[in-house]
């Protein structure tokens, strides 16, 4: 194994979205053995970098579901690829989110812009933390940002406590030519066509001169399926959904049982 790509929520992080010391130790051990570490997440660039810094590690990030690929070193962040959404698609998606009254989040490498459509409850873990890169706007303000041709987004997300409403929006977006995937129970995402964690891993491996057969990936959600399939060995978490486990080569323990550490240590 020359590279390990690992999801964050539901995988590296426990149910309280916290790092486990066992996982951190395993990743440090892997890096000490020369293995390239990659965080593959739907989360923002800032959040992914923050996780590496918390673990005192250098590595790569496939942030915003693979739309933003970068290398994090002690010298800073080096962008390797950025995949932008079409402005017309962002407009269509925002219109549908407003009609369905479902919270809309548009993200790029600078942060995430959000409009809460229905209810005060916060479902997005990142927004529970007060940070300058996490911004909240009115629908009118968001429309102005979307209409500004100089403003580019890489990923859209939609969230609501009512999963039935979310599934209805998912269906409407699909009909509009905007297929989405679940990255969490109450969270669906849209990224540029052909972009996902798997193709992002492929791009990174080509850049690093590493064969995909020499990679390992660990994940738990629908947005991890391409990642697990693209890697040489795909490992699903014990808490993963059944259709995610079905595409994996093996299943490890749950995210609350340090399943990442157990999986990694088998190959070190």
N, C-alpha and C positions, 0 to 999 in steps of 0.2 A: 504493500500500500504506500503510495506516494502522496496522496491527497485525501482529505476527509472533509466532506461538505455537510454541514449540520444546520437544521432548522432551529428556530428559537422557541416560540410559544408552543407548548405541548410537547416539546422535544428536549432541548437543552435546559429550558426553564421548567420549574415545577408548576403545580396548579395555582400557586400564588404568584406566578410570573417572576420567580426568584431563581438566582443561580444556586446550584448545589455544589458544595466544596468538592465532593467526589468527582463531579463532572469537570470542574475547573482543573483539578489535579491531573485527570486523564488527558485533557487537552494540552496541558503544559508538558506532560510526559511525551505526548505525540510530537509536539513541536521540537522538543529536545532531541528527538530521534530523526529530525529532518523532514518530517511530514508537513506538507503545506495545509494550513487550516483555513477553511472557508465557512463563513456564516451565510446561509441562504435563507432569506426571510422576506416576508411581505412588509415588514416594518421599514421605517424611514432610515435614511442614510445615517442621520445623527444617532438614532437608537442603536443601530448595528455597530457603529464605531464605539459607542458608549459601552456596549457589552464586551468588546475586545479589550477596551481600556480597563474595565472592572476586573477582568481576568489577567491583566498585565501581559497581554499577548499581542503579537503582530500577526497579520494575515490578510485575507481577502474577504470582501463582502459582495454578495449578490443581493442587493437591497431592493425593496419595492418589487418583489417577485421577479427579480432578474433583469429589471429595466435599467438598473444602475449598477455597474460593476467597477470596483475600485480596489486598490491595494492600500492597506493601512500599515505604515511603518512609524518608527520613532520620529521621522522627519515630517510626517503628515499624511495626507490622503492624496493618492494619485488616481485620477479617473482613467479607466480603461475603455469603457463604453457607456453611452447613455442613449436610451431608446424613447423617442417622444411620441405622444399621442397626437392624432389629427385634431385640430381645433373643432371641426364640424362634429366629430364623434363625442367630444367633451360636451358640446352644446346639447346634442341629442340626449345624452345620458343625464345631464342636469335637468332638462325639461321633464324627463320621465320620473326622476327622483322627486321632483316637486309635485307632480301629479299624484304620485303614490304616497307622498308625505313620509319619505324615508331619508334619514340622515345621509348627506353626500360629503365625501372627502376626496379632494384632489391633491396629489402629491408630486413633488419633484425633489431634486437633490438639495434644495434649500429648506424644505419643510413641507408641512401639510396644511391645506386650507379647508375648513369644514363649515358646513351649514347644518345645524340641528333642525330637523323638520317636525319631529314628533316626540314630545316628552323630554323631561330634563335628565333622565337616567343616562349615565355615560357607560357605553358598552366597549369602547375601544381602550385597551389597557394603556397605550401610549399617552392618551389624552388625560389620564388620571394624574400625570406628572406635569407640573407647570414648567413649560419651556418656551423660549422665544420662537422656536421653529414650528410650534404647534399653534395655529391661528384660527380664531373663530370669526365668521362673518355673517352678515344678514344675507338673505337671498339676493337682494338687489346688489350688494357689494360683490357677491360671488359672480353674478352675471357680468358685472363690469370687468372683473378680472378675466373671465373666460373670453369676453369679447375683445380683450387687448391682445392683438396678434403677437406682441413681443413676450407674452407670458406663456410658457410651455409647461405641460404636465406630462408625467411619465406613467402614472397609475391612478385609477379611480377606484373608490371603495364605497360601499353602501351598507348601512347597518341599521338594524331595528330589532327590538325585543320580540316582536311578533314574526316568527319564522314564516308563517303563511304569507304575510305581506311581502316578505323578502323573496319568497319563491315566486310570487306573482310578478314582482319587478324583474326578477331574473328571466322569467319567460318573456316579458315585454322587451327587455333589452336584447334577448336572443333574436326576436322577430325583427328588431331594428338593426340587426347585423352586428350586435355588440355582445358576444358570448362572455359570460362571467364564470368564475369558479369560486367555491367556498374556501376560505382560508381559516375560518372558524365557524362555530355553530350559527352565529348571528351576523356573519360578515361575508359579503361577496365582493370580488374584485375584478376589474377590467384592465388589461394591459394591451400594448400594441400586438397585432397579429403576429404569431410565430415566436413571440417572446415568452419565456417561462423559466423556471429555475433550471430545468434540464438543458435547454439550449444555451442558457447563460453558463452553465458548467462546461458544456462543450466548447464554447468560445474561450473560456479561461484556460482550459486544458490545452487547446491548440496554441494559445499564447505562451504557455509555460513549457510546452513540449512534453506534456505528460499524457500517456495513453489513458483513455477512459477506463480501460480494463484494470488500471492500477489505482482506481478511485473507489471510495466508499462514501455512501450517503445515508443519512438518517433523517426521518421525518414522520409526521403523523396525520397530515391533512390532505385534502384533495389537491391543493396547490403544490404538494410535494411529489405527486405521482410521476411526473416527467423526470424529476430529479432522481427518484429511485430507479426508474427504468433506464435512464441514461448512464448511470454510474456502473462501475464494474460489479459492485455489490450493494444492493439496495436493502436497507434495514428499516423496518417499520417499528414504531414504538408499540408497547403493549397496550397503550391507551388509544391507538390509532383506530379509525373507522375500518370496518371489515373490508370494504372495497380497496382501501389503501394497503392493508395487510396482504390482500390477494395478489398485488403486483410486486411485492417485496420478495427478496431471496430468503430472508429470515425475519423473525420478530424478536425484539429484545424486551426488557422489562419496561415498566411505565415511566413516565417523566417524574413521578414522585418517588420512584425507586432507583433513581440515577441510571436509567436505562442506557443513556449515551455512554457513560463510563464503562458499563458492563459490555457493551458492544465493541467499543474501541479497544479495550484491554485484551480482547480476544485476538487482535491482529497486531499488537505491539510486541 
